[in-house]
Amino acid sequence: MTPTGPQRPSGPFREGDRVQLTGPKGRLNTVTLREDGELHTHQGVLRHRDLIGLPDGSVVVNSSGHDYLALRPLLRDFAMSMPRGAAIVYPKDAAQIVMQADIFPGAVVVEAGVGSGALSLSLLRAIGPAGRLVSFERREDFAEVARSNVETFFGERPDTWDVVVGDLGEALPDQFADGTVDRVVLDMLAPWECMDVVADALTPGGVVLCYVATATQLSRVAEYVRSTGLFTEPEASETMVRGWHVEGLAVRPDHRMVAHTGFLITARRLAPGAVAPQVKRRASKSSYGDADVEQWTPGAVGDREINDKNLRKRAREAAKAAQGARLASGSRDVEPPTE
């Protein structure tokens, strides 16, 4: 199965499928279908076998007479509900990354770090069957969660994807010759530490995009990119999405919204020996010293850690979901997943 093939199975629900159930009051439950499986809530019991064989978009009734809408999750639904070893890139940011980095079919793309695999899913879809995505991750436990999540969504491990466990700055030159990478997407605490090897790997005109959480990180990346003289002037942005309540004449913004999740900053690789035209700026207090740089260190910007117990739980959940996906895709030599 390739990333441009049927990412989610079509047709009737099958054992091993991931199904999103919307119950009373809009509450969502995502389950992996098993012949003997059941969804237990305070609203009653829904048997998985009542769903197997029904078409996508069906409505079933549980033991207490409550209706449940059954749908296969969209990519955005899957990304938000999948097991996480590390924080994910939100769908709103993933969409912007694909557009701003111009991820195209057949592209050779480098990603670091892989986290839980949410962004990898969008990148794999965008590069198509002729592209190649290599994801770098320092932690093997995070990489394993990402592998399971990607396999769960696609039904198998895509041939266009490789995961390299190691430091990008050390491993990237071993994976790619200079000037052979089209796009680089960095989701890491200190992307400036890897910018030199990224510049070597990128083809002239290639795009580097950094996803960072704080304004101090954003500033450090921009200043470092400028200082190399190897890239165009960096461009920075953030994306905020506000939903709307639309019911008859009651049309108003939702009370809650997905506001700041991270900044995106992009630049393009100059040709060897090229010097970008100077950008004229008004005089400003743009200089900084050692004390300012200290505020840009990974320790200062904050490195959120997940404890080992929770990570092991997420890894088990991801592996169980991947096992169900293999079952649904026809690999009948695996045992059905257990709850």
One Martini backbone bead per residue (centre of mass of N, CA, C, O) as a GRO file, in nm:
protein
  339
    1MET     BB    1   0.095   0.036   0.023
    2THR     BB    2   0.039   0.366  -0.057
    3PRO     BB    3  -0.006   0.704   0.024
    4THR     BB    4  -0.208   0.724  -0.249
    5GLY     BB    5  -0.379   0.529  -0.158
    6PRO     BB    6  -0.588   0.368   0.061
    7GLN     BB    7  -0.552   0.486   0.365
    8ARG     BB    8  -0.846   0.404   0.406
    9PRO     BB    9  -1.071   0.189   0.421
   10SER     BB   10  -1.321   0.077   0.223
   11GLY     BB   11  -1.628   0.007   0.291
   12PRO     BB   12  -1.691  -0.215   0.495
   13PHE     BB   13  -1.660  -0.308   0.797
   14ARG     BB   14  -1.375  -0.446   0.975
   15GLU     BB   15  -1.174  -0.629   1.125
   16GLY     BB   16  -0.944  -0.380   1.265
   17ASP     BB   17  -1.085  -0.129   1.247
   18ARG     BB   18  -1.107   0.211   1.270
   19VAL     BB   19  -1.359   0.370   1.483
   20GLN     BB   20  -1.584   0.646   1.498
   21LEU     BB   21  -1.789   0.732   1.778
   22THR     BB   22  -2.102   0.907   1.798
   23GLY     BB   23  -2.279   1.012   2.063
   24PRO     BB   24  -2.419   1.140   2.303
   25LYS     BB   25  -2.343   1.477   2.295
   26GLY     BB   26  -2.082   1.417   2.095
   27ARG     BB   27  -1.928   1.183   2.190
   28LEU     BB   28  -1.608   1.030   2.154
   29ASN     BB   29  -1.513   0.703   2.010
   30THR     BB   30  -1.225   0.492   1.963
   31VAL     BB   31  -1.207   0.183   1.779
   32THR     BB   32  -1.116  -0.162   1.750
   33LEU     BB   33  -1.236  -0.408   1.573
   34ARG     BB   34  -1.412  -0.691   1.718
   35GLU     BB   35  -1.599  -0.965   1.736
   36ASP     BB   36  -1.588  -0.949   2.081
   37GLY     BB   37  -1.639  -0.654   2.109
   38GLU     BB   38  -1.683  -0.366   2.343
   39LEU     BB   39  -1.868  -0.071   2.430
   40HIS     BB   40  -1.836   0.095   2.742
   41THR     BB   41  -2.089   0.290   2.899
   42HIS     BB   42  -2.323   0.483   3.073
   43GLN     BB   43  -2.519   0.426   2.802
   44GLY     BB   44  -2.390   0.140   2.748
   45VAL     BB   45  -2.377  -0.121   2.493
   46LEU     BB   46  -2.149  -0.188   2.214
   47ARG     BB   47  -2.122  -0.404   1.954
   48HIS     BB   48  -1.900  -0.473   1.710
   49ARG     BB   49  -2.074  -0.675   1.532
   50ASP     BB   50  -2.283  -0.445   1.452
   51LEU     BB   51  -2.064  -0.311   1.246
   52ILE     BB   52  -1.983  -0.543   1.092
   53GLY     BB   53  -2.064  -0.478   0.740
   54LEU     BB   54  -2.101  -0.187   0.748
   55PRO     BB   55  -2.119   0.117   0.633
   56ASP     BB   56  -2.005   0.407   0.611
   57GLY     BB   57  -2.218   0.609   0.813
   58SER     BB   58  -2.352   0.456   1.027
   59VAL     BB   59  -2.629   0.360   1.248
   60VAL     BB   60  -2.632   0.260   1.588
   61VAL     BB   61  -2.756   0.056   1.860
   62ASN     BB   62  -2.761   0.021   2.182
   63SER     BB   63  -2.873  -0.131   2.476
   64SER     BB   64  -3.024   0.170   2.547
   65GLY     BB   65  -3.104   0.319   2.258
   66HIS     BB   66  -2.849   0.455   2.149
   67ASP     BB   67  -2.706   0.652   1.915
   68TYR     BB   68  -2.442   0.572   1.664
   69LEU     BB   69  -2.191   0.714   1.481
   70ALA     BB   70  -2.009   0.561   1.205
   71LEU     BB   71  -1.655   0.636   1.139
   72ARG     BB   72  -1.387   0.690   0.971
   73PRO     BB   73  -1.110   0.843   1.028
   74LEU     BB   74  -0.959   1.112   0.976
   75LEU     BB   75  -0.658   1.244   0.985
   76ARG     BB   76  -0.726   1.454   1.205
   77ASP     BB   77  -0.855   1.251   1.399
   78PHE     BB   78  -0.617   1.059   1.430
   79ALA     BB   79  -0.402   1.263   1.531
   80MET     BB   80  -0.574   1.346   1.797
   81SER     BB   81  -0.613   1.018   1.905
   82MET     BB   82  -0.346   0.911   1.913
   83PRO     BB   83  -0.083   0.786   2.041
   84ARG     BB   84   0.156   0.948   2.270
   85GLY     BB   85   0.494   1.037   2.325
   86ALA     BB   86   0.463   1.312   2.187
   87ALA     BB   87   0.397   1.594   2.078
   88ILE     BB   88   0.198   1.729   1.835
   89VAL     BB   89   0.114   1.825   1.519
   90TYR     BB   90  -0.120   2.012   1.423
   91PRO     BB   91  -0.329   2.024   1.158
   92LYS     BB   92  -0.294   2.331   1.102
   93ASP     BB   93   0.022   2.305   1.077
   94ALA     BB   94   0.051   2.077   0.872
   95ALA     BB   95  -0.084   2.230   0.639
   96GLN     BB   96   0.124   2.464   0.633
   97ILE     BB   97   0.375   2.296   0.586
   98VAL     BB   98   0.300   2.176   0.312
   99MET     BB   99   0.277   2.459   0.177
  100GLN     BB  100   0.536   2.626   0.267
  101ALA     BB  101   0.734   2.379   0.179
  102ASP     BB  102   0.639   2.239  -0.077
  103ILE     BB  103   0.510   1.948  -0.080
  104PHE     BB  104   0.578   1.709  -0.329
  105PRO     BB  105   0.557   1.488  -0.562
  106GLY     BB  106   0.875   1.322  -0.523
  107ALA     BB  107   0.999   1.417  -0.277
  108VAL     BB  108   1.281   1.492  -0.071
  109VAL     BB  109   1.246   1.432   0.281
  110VAL     BB  110   1.322   1.588   0.594
  111GLU     BB  111   1.274   1.481   0.941
  112ALA     BB  112   1.283   1.670   1.263
  113GLY     BB  113   1.119   1.516   1.473
  114VAL     BB  114   0.883   1.255   1.487
  115GLY     BB  115   0.762   1.170   1.749
  116SER     BB  116   0.426   1.043   1.679
  117GLY     BB  117   0.364   1.096   1.344
  118ALA     BB  118   0.171   1.322   1.241
  119LEU     BB  119   0.344   1.465   1.020
  120SER     BB  120   0.422   1.216   0.855
  121LEU     BB  121   0.145   1.166   0.730
  122SER     BB  122   0.135   1.427   0.558
  123LEU     BB  123   0.402   1.385   0.405
  124LEU     BB  124   0.334   1.111   0.273
  125ARG     BB  125   0.097   1.209   0.109
  126ALA     BB  126   0.252   1.438  -0.053
  127ILE     BB  127   0.488   1.259  -0.196
  128GLY     BB  128   0.407   0.990  -0.260
  129PRO     BB  129   0.531   0.704  -0.435
  130ALA     BB  130   0.803   0.879  -0.542
  131GLY     BB  131   0.897   0.947  -0.273
  132ARG     BB  132   1.091   1.064   0.028
  133LEU     BB  133   1.105   0.980   0.381
  134VAL     BB  134   1.318   1.104   0.650
  135SER     BB  135   1.319   1.023   0.994
  136PHE     BB  136   1.436   1.185   1.286
  137GLU     BB  137   1.529   1.027   1.609
  138ARG     BB  138   1.661   1.004   1.928
  139ARG     BB  139   1.419   0.818   2.026
  140GLU     BB  140   1.311   0.496   2.021
  141ASP     BB  141   1.034   0.518   2.163
  142PHE     BB  142   0.917   0.732   1.976
  143ALA     BB  143   0.962   0.583   1.707
  144GLU     BB  144   0.773   0.341   1.772
  145VAL     BB  145   0.512   0.501   1.793
  146ALA     BB  146   0.522   0.617   1.507
  147ARG     BB  147   0.522   0.353   1.349
  148SER     BB  148   0.248   0.252   1.455
  149ASN     BB  149   0.072   0.491   1.362
  150VAL     BB  150   0.134   0.472   1.059
  151GLU     BB  151   0.043   0.176   1.025
  152THR     BB  152  -0.246   0.218   1.115
  153PHE     BB  153  -0.334   0.418   0.891
  154PHE     BB  154  -0.216   0.249   0.625
  155GLY     BB  155  -0.178  -0.080   0.717
  156GLU     BB  156   0.132  -0.008   0.664
  157ARG     BB  157   0.457   0.028   0.585
  158PRO     BB  158   0.591   0.256   0.404
  159ASP     BB  159   0.828   0.258   0.143
  160THR     BB  160   0.881   0.590   0.170
  161TRP     BB  161   0.985   0.516   0.473
  162ASP     BB  162   1.225   0.636   0.719
  163VAL     BB  163   1.384   0.557   1.036
  164VAL     BB  164   1.618   0.749   1.229
  165VAL     BB  165   1.824   0.682   1.501
  166GLY     BB  166   1.933   1.007   1.584
  167ASP     BB  167   2.136   1.264   1.514
  168LEU     BB  168   2.113   1.486   1.267
  169GLY     BB  169   2.403   1.611   1.261
  170GLU     BB  170   2.532   1.312   1.226
  171ALA     BB  171   2.330   1.146   1.016
  172LEU     BB  172   2.273   1.306   0.752
  173PRO     BB  173   2.547   1.269   0.588
  174ASP     BB  174   2.498   0.947   0.570
  175GLN     BB  175   2.218   0.966   0.394
  176PHE     BB  176   2.322   1.233   0.232
  177ALA     BB  177   2.413   1.407  -0.018
  178ASP     BB  178   2.495   1.684  -0.142
  179GLY     BB  179   2.215   1.832  -0.286
  180THR     BB  180   1.949   1.596  -0.239
  181VAL     BB  181   1.745   1.782  -0.084
  182ASP     BB  182   1.435   1.948  -0.092
  183ARG     BB  183   1.332   1.906   0.218
  184VAL     BB  184   1.316   2.061   0.555
  185VAL     BB  185   1.184   1.949   0.877
  186LEU     BB  186   1.185   2.117   1.199
  187ASP     BB  187   1.109   1.953   1.526
  188MET     BB  188   1.285   2.139   1.760
  189LEU     BB  189   1.455   2.308   2.001
  190ALA     BB  190   1.754   2.340   1.820
  191PRO     BB  191   1.785   2.401   1.490
  192TRP     BB  192   2.060   2.566   1.472
  193GLU     BB  193   2.252   2.314   1.522
  194CYS     BB  194   2.166   2.195   1.207
  195MET     BB  195   2.199   2.409   0.968
  196ASP     BB  196   2.462   2.324   0.823
  197VAL     BB  197   2.376   2.034   0.728
  198VAL     BB  198   2.123   2.131   0.585
  199ALA     BB  199   2.263   2.307   0.372
  200ASP     BB  200   2.420   2.073   0.241
  201ALA     BB  201   2.167   1.888   0.162
  202LEU     BB  202   2.046   2.104   0.004
  203THR     BB  203   1.910   2.220  -0.263
  204PRO     BB  204   1.889   2.458  -0.470
  205GLY     BB  205   1.589   2.609  -0.346
  206GLY     BB  206   1.543   2.482  -0.099
  207VAL     BB  207   1.356   2.395   0.201
  208VAL     BB  208   1.337   2.536   0.527
  209LEU     BB  209   1.152   2.422   0.823
  210CYS     BB  210   1.046   2.561   1.137
  211TYR     BB  211   0.918   2.430   1.450
  212VAL     BB  212   0.821   2.653   1.711
  213ALA     BB  213   0.705   2.765   2.035
  214THR     BB  214   0.888   3.022   2.077
  215ALA     BB  215   1.014   3.342   2.051
  216THR     BB  216   1.310   3.274   2.117
  217GLN     BB  217   1.345   3.058   1.903
  218LEU     BB  218   1.268   3.227   1.660
  219SER     BB  219   1.498   3.433   1.688
  220ARG     BB  220   1.738   3.236   1.671
  221VAL     BB  221   1.682   3.122   1.394
  222ALA     BB  222   1.682   3.382   1.228
  223GLU     BB  223   1.972   3.476   1.303
  224TYR     BB  224   2.121   3.225   1.203
  225VAL     BB  225   2.030   3.221   0.910
  226ARG     BB  226   2.153   3.498   0.844
  227SER     BB  227   2.456   3.434   0.933
  228THR     BB  228   2.528   3.223   0.702
  229GLY     BB  229   2.448   3.313   0.391
  230LEU     BB  230   2.260   3.049   0.263
  231PHE     BB  231   1.990   3.222   0.274
  232THR     BB  232   1.710   3.349   0.276
  233GLU     BB  233   1.488   3.538   0.405
  234PRO     BB  234   1.313   3.488   0.671
  235GLU     BB  235   0.984   3.344   0.745
  236ALA     BB  236   0.711   3.425   0.968
  237SER     BB  237   0.451   3.231   1.152
  238GLU     BB  238   0.103   3.186   1.246
  239THR     BB  239  -0.179   2.970   1.345
  240MET     BB  240  -0.534   3.042   1.371
  241VAL     BB  241  -0.835   2.874   1.484
  242ARG     BB  242  -1.188   2.958   1.432
  243GLY     BB  243  -1.482   2.865   1.519
  244TRP     BB  244  -1.837   2.816   1.427
  245HIS     BB  245  -2.166   2.890   1.512
  246VAL     BB  246  -2.432   2.725   1.313
  247GLU     BB  247  -2.785   2.818   1.385
  248GLY     BB  248  -2.945   2.970   1.193
  249LEU     BB  249  -2.927   3.290   1.348
  250ALA     BB  250  -2.697   3.149   1.517
  251VAL     BB  251  -2.407   3.343   1.459
  252ARG     BB  252  -2.090   3.250   1.601
  253PRO     BB  253  -1.830   3.229   1.780
  254ASP     BB  254  -1.654   3.034   1.945
  255HIS     BB  255  -1.542   3.014   2.274
  256ARG     BB  256  -1.331   2.827   2.142
  257MET     BB  257  -0.976   2.794   2.047
  258VAL     BB  258  -0.702   2.743   1.826
  259ALA     BB  259  -0.422   2.886   1.880
  260HIS     BB  260  -0.130   2.869   2.003
  261THR     BB  261   0.139   2.625   1.904
  262GLY     BB  262   0.326   2.767   1.673
  263PHE     BB  263   0.605   2.836   1.473
  264LEU     BB  264   0.689   2.942   1.141
  265ILE     BB  265   1.007   2.898   0.957
  266THR     BB  266   1.141   3.013   0.644
  267ALA     BB  267   1.381   2.899   0.386
  268ARG     BB  268   1.619   2.932   0.115
  269ARG     BB  269   1.851   2.796  -0.084
  270LEU     BB  270   2.135   2.893  -0.203
  271ALA     BB  271   2.359   2.918  -0.422
  272PRO     BB  272   2.670   2.866  -0.473
  273GLY     BB  273   2.806   3.189  -0.397
  274ALA     BB  274   2.562   3.333  -0.326
  275VAL     BB  275   2.423   3.671  -0.273
  276ALA     BB  276   2.204   3.826  -0.106
  277PRO     BB  277   2.021   4.081  -0.096
  278GLN     BB  278   1.992   4.351   0.082
  279VAL     BB  279   1.802   4.431   0.361
  280LYS     BB  280   1.619   4.702   0.435
  281ARG     BB  281   1.645   4.864   0.755
  282ARG     BB  282   1.559   4.989   1.029
  283ALA     BB  283   1.660   5.109   1.302
  284SER     BB  284   1.747   4.884   1.577
  285LYS     BB  285   1.731   4.661   1.861
  286SER     BB  286   1.917   4.384   1.737
  287SER     BB  287   2.111   4.341   1.943
  288TYR     BB  288   2.321   4.091   2.116
  289GLY     BB  289   2.415   3.885   2.388
  290ASP     BB  290   2.498   3.641   2.607
  291ALA     BB  291   2.243   3.676   2.783
  292ASP     BB  292   2.044   3.631   2.550
  293VAL     BB  293   2.137   3.349   2.456
  294GLU     BB  294   2.062   3.199   2.720
  295GLN     BB  295   1.745   3.223   2.652
  296TRP     BB  296   1.787   2.998   2.399
  297THR     BB  297   1.808   2.755   2.548
  298PRO     BB  298   1.662   2.457   2.605
  299GLY     BB  299   1.631   2.498   2.913
  300ALA     BB  300   1.483   2.777   2.894
  301VAL     BB  301   1.239   2.691   2.697
  302GLY     BB  302   1.171   2.396   2.743
  303ASP     BB  303   1.153   2.039   2.823
  304ARG     BB  304   0.918   1.813   2.770
  305GLU     BB  305   0.835   1.529   2.968
  306ILE     BB  306   0.778   1.187   2.961
  307ASN     BB  307   0.709   0.933   3.138
  308ASP     BB  308   0.778   0.599   3.128
  309LYS     BB  309   0.496   0.488   3.191
  310ASN     BB  310   0.334   0.648   2.975
  311LEU     BB  311   0.502   0.558   2.732
  312ARG     BB  312   0.443   0.255   2.750
  313LYS     BB  313   0.140   0.288   2.710
  314ARG     BB  314   0.151   0.424   2.429
  315ALA     BB  315   0.302   0.194   2.289
  316ARG     BB  316   0.085  -0.024   2.331
  317GLU     BB  317  -0.144   0.125   2.182
  318ALA     BB  318   0.000   0.150   1.908
  319ALA     BB  319   0.056  -0.155   1.862
  320LYS     BB  320  -0.241  -0.246   1.871
  321ALA     BB  321  -0.338  -0.074   1.630
  322ALA     BB  322  -0.142  -0.197   1.420
  323GLN     BB  323  -0.251  -0.484   1.443
  324GLY     BB  324  -0.536  -0.414   1.343
  325ALA     BB  325  -0.450  -0.305   1.064
  326ARG     BB  326  -0.329  -0.571   0.958
  327LEU     BB  327  -0.595  -0.726   0.975
  328ALA     BB  328  -0.765  -0.538   0.783
  329SER     BB  329  -0.548  -0.575   0.532
  330GLY     BB  330  -0.505  -0.920   0.545
  331SER     BB  331  -0.322  -1.012   0.795
  332ARG     BB  332  -0.404  -1.329   0.923
  333ASP     BB  333  -0.121  -1.390   1.098
  334VAL     BB  334  -0.256  -1.229   1.322
  335GLU     BB  335  -0.353  -1.130   1.616
  336PRO     BB  336  -0.596  -1.007   1.772
  337PRO     BB  337  -0.662  -0.740   1.933
  338THR     BB  338  -0.644  -0.617   2.262
  339GLU     BB  339  -0.777  -0.423   2.528
   0.00000   0.00000   0.00000
